[in-house]
Amino acid sequence: AGLDWSDALAKTGYYSYGYSLLLVPIYWLIKAGMSVTMGYRIAVFYNAIFLCLSFCIATSIGKRIFAKSNEVLCQAVALLTILFLGNVSMSGYAWTEVYLTFMFWCCFYCIVRMSEEAEIKWILLTLLSAANLFAIHMRTIGVVLVVAVVIVWRILLNKDKDKIKKIVLIVISICILA
C-alpha cells in the first residue's frame, strides 16, 4: 500500500509479506478516508471468513479420508478442530495466525486431492498453497519442504506415462516459486 514497514519487519524476522497482501485493500481504504478502527474490524472479519472456510475444507477432507464415517461425525470433528481455543482467541486480532491456519487447511486439501489423482492442477495448487504458507510465515519452511517431498514421491510412485513431464513441471515450478 506504499507504507514503509522496514522498522517493524526488522524486529519480526519470521513474518513475511503473505498476510499483508490481503491487508493492502484495507490500507487503501484507510488512505481514502476510512477510519483505522473500521479497517481493523474488516481485518478481524477476514478471520471469521477464514474460520468458516477452514470448517468447510476440514469437513471436505474428513469426508474424503473417512468416506465410510458418519457425515455428522466428520462435521463435528471439523467444528471442534476449527473452534480450537487458539483459533478462536486469535480470530479477534489482525494477526497472521488464522489466515495461516486457513492456508494449512488449503494445503492439506490439495495434498489429499493430489493423493487421489496426481493431476497437474492439484500438483500446482499444492505447490502454490505451500509457497503461500511460507509467504505468510517463515516458520512453515518445514511444511514446504515436506510438501515438495510428498509431491515428488507421489509422482515417482505413480505409474503415469507423463511422469517425466510432471517432474520437470514440478522442478520448474519450485524454482519459480523459490
Phi, psi and chi 1 to 4 in degrees:
 res  aa     phi    psi   chi1   chi2   chi3   chi4
   1 ALA       -    5.9      -      -      -      -
   2 GLY    90.2   11.1      -      -      -      -
   3 LEU   -95.8  150.4  -59.1  173.3      -      -
   4 ASP   -94.1  111.5 -178.6   15.1      -      -
   5 TRP  -109.7   14.9  -69.3   91.4      -      -
   6 SER   -61.0  -37.6   57.4      -      -      -
   7 ASP   -65.5  -43.2  -73.8  -17.8      -      -
   8 ALA   -67.5  -43.0      -      -      -      -
   9 LEU   -69.5  -25.4  -70.4  176.6      -      -
  10 ALA   -66.4  -26.1      -      -      -      -
  11 LYS   -93.7  -14.0  -65.9  174.1  178.7   57.4
  12 THR  -128.7   74.7   56.0      -      -      -
  13 GLY   -66.4  -18.2      -      -      -      -
  14 TYR   -84.4  -23.8  -71.9  106.8      -      -
  15 TYR   -78.6  149.8  -69.8  100.3      -      -
  16 SER  -130.7 -164.7 -164.7      -      -      -
  17 TYR   -89.1   -5.5   58.5   86.5      -      -
  18 GLY   -57.6  -48.7      -      -      -      -
  19 TYR   -70.4  -34.4 -177.0   55.8      -      -
  20 SER   -65.0  -24.9   64.7      -      -      -
  21 LEU   -61.4  -32.4  -66.1  175.9      -      -
  22 LEU   -76.5  -27.0  -64.6  176.6      -      -
  23 LEU   -85.5  -15.1  -61.1  179.7      -      -
  24 VAL   -54.4  -46.9  166.0      -      -      -
  25 PRO   -60.1  -33.3  -22.4   30.8      -      -
  26 ILE   -66.0  -42.4  -64.2  173.1      -      -
  27 TYR   -64.0  -36.6  -79.6  109.4      -      -
  28 TRP   -62.8  -41.0  -71.2  -21.1      -      -
  29 LEU   -65.6  -37.5  -68.6  171.7      -      -
  30 ILE   -65.4  -42.6  -68.7  169.7      -      -
  31 LYS   -63.1  -29.3  -78.0 -177.3  170.2 -177.5
  32 ALA   -81.9   -4.1      -      -      -      -
  33 GLY   122.7   -6.4      -      -      -      -
  34 MET   -69.7  148.5 -176.7  179.7   72.4      -
  35 SER   -70.8  151.1   73.1      -      -      -
  36 VAL   -63.9  -36.4  173.8      -      -      -
  37 THR   -59.9  -44.2  -56.6      -      -      -
  38 MET   -64.7  -38.9  179.5   56.7   79.0      -
  39 GLY   -60.9  -41.9      -      -      -      -
  40 TYR   -65.0  -40.7 -164.7   83.2      -      -
  41 ARG   -63.4  -37.4  -71.9  180.0 -178.1  156.7
  42 ILE   -64.1  -42.4  -67.7  170.5      -      -
  43 ALA   -62.2  -38.9      -      -      -      -
  44 VAL   -69.4  -35.2  169.6      -      -      -
  45 PHE   -63.4  -36.5 -179.0   69.9      -      -
  46 TYR   -52.5  -42.6  -78.6  178.6      -      -
  47 ASN   -60.6  -40.3  -71.8  -19.6      -      -
  48 ALA   -61.7  -41.5      -      -      -      -
  49 ILE   -63.9  -44.1  -67.5  170.0      -      -
  50 PHE   -62.2  -39.5  -66.9  139.6      -      -
  51 LEU   -66.1  -41.5  -73.3  177.5      -      -
  52 CYS   -64.4  -44.3  -69.6      -      -      -
  53 LEU   -66.2  -36.0  -68.9  173.8      -      -
  54 SER   -62.1  -40.4  -66.0      -      -      -
  55 PHE   -61.6  -45.5  168.3   73.3      -      -
  56 CYS   -61.6  -43.6  -66.2      -      -      -
  57 ILE   -67.9  -43.2  -65.9  169.5      -      -
  58 ALA   -62.2  -39.9      -      -      -      -
  59 THR   -63.3  -43.2  -58.7      -      -      -
  60 SER   -63.7  -41.3  179.4      -      -      -
  61 ILE   -63.0  -44.8  -68.9  169.9      -      -
  62 GLY   -59.3  -41.9      -      -      -      -
  63 LYS   -65.2  -35.1  -72.3  177.6 -172.2  176.6
  64 ARG   -74.8  -44.3  -72.7 -176.1  175.3  -76.1
  65 ILE   -76.0  -40.1  -66.3  176.3      -      -
  66 PHE  -114.1   62.4  -54.1  106.4      -      -
  67 ALA   -59.7  -30.9      -      -      -      -
  68 LYS   -89.9   -1.4  -64.6 -179.9 -177.9  179.1
  69 SER   -81.3  164.5  -66.4      -      -      -
  70 ASN   -66.5  132.5 -176.4  -21.3      -      -
  71 GLU   -64.3  -38.4 -175.3  174.9  -20.7      -
  72 VAL   -65.1  -37.0  175.0      -      -      -
  73 LEU   -63.9  -43.0  178.9   63.0      -      -
  74 CYS   -60.4  -42.1  -77.0      -      -      -
  75 GLN   -66.6  -39.6  -68.7  172.9  -16.8      -
  76 ALA   -65.1  -43.3      -      -      -      -
  77 VAL   -65.3  -41.6  170.3      -      -      -
  78 ALA   -62.0  -42.7      -      -      -      -
  79 LEU   -63.6  -43.7 -174.9   64.1      -      -
  80 LEU   -63.2  -37.9  -72.5  172.9      -      -
  81 THR   -66.1  -44.1  -56.8      -      -      -
  82 ILE   -72.3  -36.0  -60.5  -53.0      -      -
  83 LEU   -87.8   23.8  -66.6 -179.3      -      -
  84 PHE   -53.6  138.8  168.2   67.7      -      -
  85 LEU   -52.4  -39.5 -175.9   58.9      -      -
  86 GLY   -62.3  -43.5      -      -      -      -
  87 ASN   -62.8  -45.4  -72.6  -19.6      -      -
  88 VAL   -64.3  -44.2  173.3      -      -      -
  89 SER   -68.5  -38.1   62.9      -      -      -
  90 MET   -72.0  -19.8  -70.1  -64.4  166.3      -
  91 SER   -68.1  -16.0   66.8      -      -      -
  92 GLY   -86.3    0.5      -      -      -      -
  93 TYR  -122.0  151.6  -59.4  100.2      -      -
  94 ALA   -88.7   61.4      -      -      -      -
  95 TRP  -111.7  173.9  -65.8  -11.4      -      -
  96 THR   -80.9  -13.3   63.5      -      -      -
  97 GLU   -60.3  -44.3  -85.3   66.3   25.1      -
  98 VAL   -69.4  -39.9  175.0      -      -      -
  99 TYR   -64.8  -39.6 -179.9   48.6      -      -
 100 LEU   -62.6  -43.4 -172.1   63.2      -      -
 101 THR   -60.6  -44.5  -60.0      -      -      -
 102 PHE   -58.6  -43.8  166.9   69.0      -      -
 103 MET   -69.6  -30.3  -75.3  -50.8  -55.8      -
 104 PHE   -60.7  -45.0  -89.6  112.8      -      -
 105 TRP   -63.1  -41.3  -78.2  110.3      -      -
 106 CYS   -60.8  -45.4  -70.0      -      -      -
 107 CYS   -64.3  -42.6 -172.2      -      -      -
 108 PHE   -63.4  -41.5 -173.0   33.2      -      -
 109 TYR   -60.5  -44.3  179.2   79.6      -      -
 110 CYS   -62.4  -39.1  -69.1      -      -      -
 111 ILE   -65.2  -42.3  -72.5  173.3      -      -
 112 VAL   -61.8  -46.0  168.1      -      -      -
 113 ARG   -64.3  -39.3  -69.9  -56.1  -52.1  -96.7
 114 MET   -66.3  -34.6 -171.6 -164.0   59.1      -
 115 SER   -69.2  -29.8   69.9      -      -      -
 116 GLU   -72.7  -45.4  -65.4  171.1  -11.5      -
 117 GLU  -147.4  119.8   48.9 -170.1  -54.8      -
 118 ALA   -84.5   56.6      -      -      -      -
 119 GLU   -76.7  153.9  -66.7  179.5    6.1      -
 120 ILE   -60.0  -38.5  -68.7  175.7      -      -
 121 LYS   -61.7  -38.6   72.3  176.3  178.8 -179.7
 122 TRP   -74.1  -33.0  -68.6  114.6      -      -
 123 ILE   -62.8  -48.7  -66.8  168.0      -      -
 124 LEU   -66.6  -41.3  -68.6  176.2      -      -
 125 LEU   -64.2  -36.3  -74.8  171.5      -      -
 126 THR   -64.6  -45.4  -55.8      -      -      -
 127 LEU   -62.6  -43.1  -72.8  171.1      -      -
 128 LEU   -64.6  -42.2  -76.1  172.0      -      -
 129 SER   -66.7  -37.1   62.9      -      -      -
 130 ALA   -67.2  -41.2      -      -      -      -
 131 ALA   -63.2  -38.0      -      -      -      -
 132 ASN   -67.2  -35.8 -167.4   29.0      -      -
 133 LEU   -57.2  -45.5  -79.3  171.2      -      -
 134 PHE   -67.7  -34.7 -173.8   70.5      -      -
 135 ALA   -66.9  -25.9      -      -      -      -
 136 ILE   -79.5  -47.6  -62.9  166.5      -      -
 137 HIS  -152.9  130.1 -157.2  -59.6      -      -
 138 MET   -71.2  -11.4  -73.6 -172.3 -114.8      -
 139 ARG   -68.9   -9.5   70.9  177.3  171.1 -142.2
 140 THR   -87.4   10.5   60.1      -      -      -
 141 ILE   -57.0  -37.8 -173.5   65.3      -      -
 142 GLY   -62.9  -40.9      -      -      -      -
 143 VAL   -63.8  -43.3  174.8      -      -      -
 144 VAL   -60.7  -44.5  173.6      -      -      -
 145 LEU   -64.8  -42.4  -65.5  173.3      -      -
 146 VAL   -64.0  -41.1  167.8      -      -      -
 147 VAL   -60.1  -44.2  165.7      -      -      -
 148 ALA   -61.5  -42.2      -      -      -      -
 149 VAL   -65.6  -42.7  168.2      -      -      -
 150 VAL   -62.4  -42.0  166.6      -      -      -
 151 ILE   -62.9  -49.4  -69.4  172.2      -      -
 152 VAL   -62.6  -43.0  170.2      -      -      -
 153 TRP   -60.9  -44.1 -171.7   16.0      -      -
 154 ARG   -60.8  -42.0  171.5   67.7  171.6  100.8
 155 ILE   -70.1  -40.9  -61.7  -55.0      -      -
 156 LEU   -65.2  -33.2  -69.6  175.4      -      -
 157 LEU   -81.2  -13.6  -67.0  177.4      -      -
 158 ASN   -74.8  143.0 -160.9    8.0      -      -
 159 LYS   -98.0   48.1  -65.9  178.6 -179.6  159.5
 160 ASP   -93.3  141.8 -167.9    0.0      -      -
 161 LYS   -73.2  -19.5   60.7 -178.5  177.3 -179.6
 162 ASP   -96.3   24.3  -64.8  -27.3      -      -
 163 LYS   -58.4  -48.4 -174.0 -174.3  -62.3 -169.6
 164 ILE   -64.0  -42.7  -59.2  -61.8      -      -
 165 LYS   -59.8  -42.6  176.0 -177.3  167.5 -174.1
 166 LYS   -68.2  -39.3  -71.8  179.8 -179.3  178.1
 167 ILE   -64.7  -42.9  -69.9  174.9      -      -
 168 VAL   -61.5  -43.4  169.0      -      -      -
 169 LEU   -61.9  -40.9  177.9   69.2      -      -
 170 ILE   -63.2  -46.8  -69.0  166.9      -      -
 171 VAL   -63.2  -44.0  170.0      -      -      -
 172 ILE   -63.7  -42.9  -69.6  170.6      -      -
 173 SER   -63.2  -43.2  -61.7      -      -      -
 174 ILE   -63.2  -40.8  -71.1  173.1      -      -
 175 CYS   -64.2  -42.7  -70.4      -      -      -
 176 ILE   -64.4  -46.3  -69.9  170.1      -      -
 177 LEU   -68.0  -33.2  -69.4  171.2      -      -
 178 ALA   -67.5      -      -      -      -      -
